[in-house]
Amino acid sequence: MATDYDVIIAGAGTGGATTAYTLAKRGHSVLFIDRKERDNIGNKTCGDALGSHHITQLRDLVDIPELPKGIVEYEVNGIDLIAPDREHRLRMEGPTTTGMSFNRLKMGQWFVELAEKAGAESMASTRVKKLLFDDGKVSGLRVSKEKGPDKDITARVVVDATGATGVLRMQMPETSPMERHIASEDRMVAWRDIYETPDFTFDTPDYLDIFWNQDETLGGYTWVFPQGKNRVNVGNGVMTIKGHRNPKDIQNDFVKKTWIDTWGEVEVLDSSGGVAPIRRPIDTMVDDNFVLVGDAACQVNPIHGGGIGSSMLGGAHAGITISEALERNDTSIESLWKYNPRYHNSYGGKQAALDVFRWFLLNITNDDIDFAFKKQIIKASDLLDTSMTGEVKFGAGEKFKRLVSGFGKIPLLMRISKVATLMNDIRAVYLDYPESPKGLDAWKARLVPIYEAAKAA
Ligand SMILES: Cc1cc2nc3c(=O)[nH]c(=O)nc-3n(C[C@H](O)[C@H](O)[C@H](O)COP(=O)(O)OP(=O)(O)OC[C@H]3O[C@@H](n4cnc5c(N)ncnc54)[C@H](O)[C@@H]3O)c2cc1C
């Protein structure tokens, strides 16, 4: 059946725009739609920080050009993880921690322009309302503009890149193998302010600070990301577990007293809240004629909440896989399936391992974290390796056992050892993702005991 486009992408954030760019560059007809005005796409509540390796990885995969001047506001060399006692810190520093704090709107605009220049058609100020189905399979979208009647647009493949809401994913039928709803405990809510600080100078704006404090930001953290000597992006995020506090209240109370008030007079440049999914990726990110990308596919790092790089990676893998499926003239779930293992091999396996670690972090106290930092139980280099690959080299082997016998807090150390094993277990399950949808249920069953153990660890 003839369709209006090969592919329609709902959402023109970093995930949707990368998908559009990848497909248009391969010669497919692509429409990408966003509810925001064209000049405002990319403007979003964010920490505005990104590791440079994400851009390099994207360049290798889909050949994007150099970032133009004006997007990067400050080069970053590393991240300091700071214990609740604020005396002990782990400096994460190395080739993989170099990065940037950047102008969010300019970055978003650049990605949209890239896709447009490659030949994708953009449609702004347009809300995607409804998935259309033909014979039970996705066939297009109903969209609405501020003025005029709703419009139906058809495509061979529809991509949901609408961000944390996953507007289209939620409309999939119950018979779909794709999960539609995200549990509340798998979401992070956050608040952040951007300030000019004329009375205060950040000495090391090339290091980003992440502060843990379980009493204030259980399961999350406060970030202080300087954007130069006299500007800062400061915020906090918490998991939406039962009884969680509102991050705006935390910002106006704990964060204000502890950091903001120490900077003298500040000028507010922006102040807003946001949501991100914090979990492993959606178990299958494809169905017949339908694909998920970015936050809609839960492609966010569950520990630090960064999702720009992984949404671009997801967009690139999705674009490549959809292109291959279009060329085969087969956009069934089987034909699109390869997107799942492609993403999992490059990021999803690590994401799942970090999700297991997230559950462990929820169950430890400030005292435990202070102890772990003080005794240097986990070295920065180990943590860096784990954060890049998801493979855990700490907490196991003879050396760790000797360490355990030398310290108090045996239960904590044993728990670290246990969680390290679980992280490696889940990563191995991800690297053994089924080759076709037929294996999905059996594969999902392998995740259950790992999560049960992680939540109890
Ligand atoms: C407070 C906060 C701080 C963060 N800080 C960082 C950080 O420092 N670094 C980092 O890497 N990540 C960070 N993240 C995560 C990051 O912002 C996301 O993971 C990333 O933007 C995901 O990209 P996306 O394209 O999937 O979604 P989005 O960037 O959210 O894009 C989705 C697009 O879809 C559009 N849309 C939604 N619904 C509709 C509809 N019905 N019709 C039409 N269009 C629609 C939206 O307008 C939007 O443009 C942060 C998240 C939060 C909440």
The ligand as a Tripos MOL2 file, in Angstrom:
@<TRIPOS>MOLECULE
LIG
   53    58     1     0     0
SMALL
NO_CHARGES

@<TRIPOS>ATOM
      1 C1         16.2450   17.5180   34.8880 C.3       1 LIG1
      2 C2         16.9230   16.6890   33.8470 C.ar      1 LIG1
      3 C3         18.2790   16.8470   33.6490 C.ar      1 LIG1
      4 C4         18.9270   16.0990   32.6510 C.ar      1 LIG1
      5 N1         20.2630   16.3250   32.4420 N.ar      1 LIG1
      6 C5         20.9070   15.6470   31.4670 C.ar      1 LIG1
      7 C6         22.2780   15.9140   31.1860 C.ar      1 LIG1
      8 O1         22.9130   16.7800   31.7690 O.2       1 LIG1
      9 N2         22.8790   15.1810   30.2190 N.ar      1 LIG1
     10 C7         22.2050   14.2170   29.5090 C.ar      1 LIG1
     11 O2         22.8210   13.5450   28.6680 O.2       1 LIG1
     12 N3         20.8980   13.9750   29.7540 N.ar      1 LIG1
     13 C8         20.2230   14.6640   30.6930 C.ar      1 LIG1
     14 N4         18.8960   14.4230   30.9170 N.ar      1 LIG1
     15 C9         18.1880   13.4240   30.0940 C.3       1 LIG1
     16 C10        17.9760   13.9610   28.6720 C.3       1 LIG1
     17 O3         17.4020   15.2400   28.7110 O.3       1 LIG1
     18 C11        17.0660   13.0020   27.8780 C.3       1 LIG1
     19 O4         17.4660   11.6830   28.1130 O.3       1 LIG1
     20 C12        17.1500   13.3020   26.3780 C.3       1 LIG1
     21 O5         16.7230   14.6090   26.1200 O.3       1 LIG1
     22 C13        16.2840   12.3040   25.6160 C.3       1 LIG1
     23 O6         16.1300   12.7140   24.2810 O.3       1 LIG1
     24 P1         14.7880   12.3170   23.4870 P.3       1 LIG1
     25 O7         15.0010   12.7780   22.1020 O.co2     1 LIG1
     26 O8         14.4710   10.8900   23.7300 O.co2     1 LIG1
     27 O9         13.6290   13.1210   24.2000 O.3       1 LIG1
     28 P2         13.3880   14.6910   24.3140 P.3       1 LIG1
     29 O10        14.6640   15.4420   24.2310 O.co2     1 LIG1
     30 O11        12.5420   14.8790   25.5240 O.co2     1 LIG1
     31 O12        12.5580   15.0350   23.0100 O.3       1 LIG1
     32 C14        11.2140   14.6440   22.8470 C.3       1 LIG1
     33 C15        10.5520   15.6040   21.8760 C.3       1 LIG1
     34 O13         9.2270   15.1290   21.6130 O.3       1 LIG1
     35 C16         8.3480   16.2170   21.5710 C.3       1 LIG1
     36 N5          7.0060   15.7270   21.8920 N.ar      1 LIG1
     37 C17         6.5780   15.1640   23.0440 C.ar      1 LIG1
     38 N6          5.2750   14.8220   22.9380 N.ar      1 LIG1
     39 C18         4.8840   15.1930   21.7080 C.ar      1 LIG1
     40 C19         3.6350   15.1150   21.0070 C.ar      1 LIG1
     41 N7          2.5360   14.5810   21.5560 N.pl3     1 LIG1
     42 N8          3.5860   15.5870   19.7430 N.ar      1 LIG1
     43 C20         4.6830   16.1290   19.1520 C.ar      1 LIG1
     44 N9          5.8690   16.2370   19.7700 N.ar      1 LIG1
     45 C21         5.9760   15.7660   21.0260 C.ar      1 LIG1
     46 C22         8.9050   17.1930   22.6020 C.3       1 LIG1
     47 O14         8.4900   18.5220   22.3400 O.3       1 LIG1
     48 C23        10.4100   17.0060   22.4500 C.3       1 LIG1
     49 O15        10.9820   17.9460   21.5690 O.3       1 LIG1
     50 C24        18.2060   15.1500   31.8930 C.ar      1 LIG1
     51 C25        16.8390   14.9730   32.1190 C.ar      1 LIG1
     52 C26        16.1880   15.7400   33.0750 C.ar      1 LIG1
     53 C27        14.7080   15.5480   33.2800 C.3       1 LIG1
@<TRIPOS>BOND
     1     1     2 1
     2     2     3 ar
     3     2    52 ar
     4     3     4 ar
     5     4     5 ar
     6     4    50 ar
     7     5     6 ar
     8     6     7 ar
     9     6    13 1
    10     7     8 2
    11     7     9 ar
    12     9    10 ar
    13    10    11 2
    14    10    12 ar
    15    12    13 ar
    16    13    14 ar
    17    14    15 1
    18    14    50 ar
    19    15    16 1
    20    16    17 1
    21    16    18 1
    22    18    19 1
    23    18    20 1
    24    20    21 1
    25    20    22 1
    26    22    23 1
    27    23    24 1
    28    24    25 2
    29    24    26 1
    30    24    27 1
    31    27    28 1
    32    28    29 2
    33    28    30 1
    34    28    31 1
    35    31    32 1
    36    32    33 1
    37    33    34 1
    38    33    48 1
    39    34    35 1
    40    35    36 1
    41    35    46 1
    42    36    37 ar
    43    36    45 ar
    44    37    38 ar
    45    38    39 ar
    46    39    40 ar
    47    39    45 ar
    48    40    41 1
    49    40    42 ar
    50    42    43 ar
    51    43    44 ar
    52    44    45 ar
    53    46    47 1
    54    46    48 1
    55    48    49 1
    56    50    51 ar
    57    51    52 ar
    58    52    53 1
@<TRIPOS>SUBSTRUCTURE
     1 LIG1         1 GROUP 0 **** ****
